[in-house]
């Protein structure tokens, strides 16, 4: 799971002054469970069950799972001024970038 890998690499993200935040369309209870178990409280997981934030970033797949809306798996780097510096939309689970790739991308954009 990508979030576990990122949690394990948190010290490396801290070294380059980078904060991790995950956003999920899941309800608060599920997001809290993942925060405690999968990422061991290493970074916040925001619950966006109404998909308001996800929709603003253009990352909502309407009726993506039957008649349910789902978030498109995406990794985004946003700088200190709130400017999006990089985005990778993953079409498949194996396509989700690894923490090492994201760390390298951050180092190259600073």
Secondary structure, DSSP 8 states (H G I E B T S, - for coil): -HHHHHHHTHHHHHHTT---EEEESS-HHHHHHHHHHTSTTSSEEEE-TT-HHHHHTT-EEEEEETTEEEE--EEEEE-TTS-EEEEEE-SSGGGS--HHHHHHHHHHH-
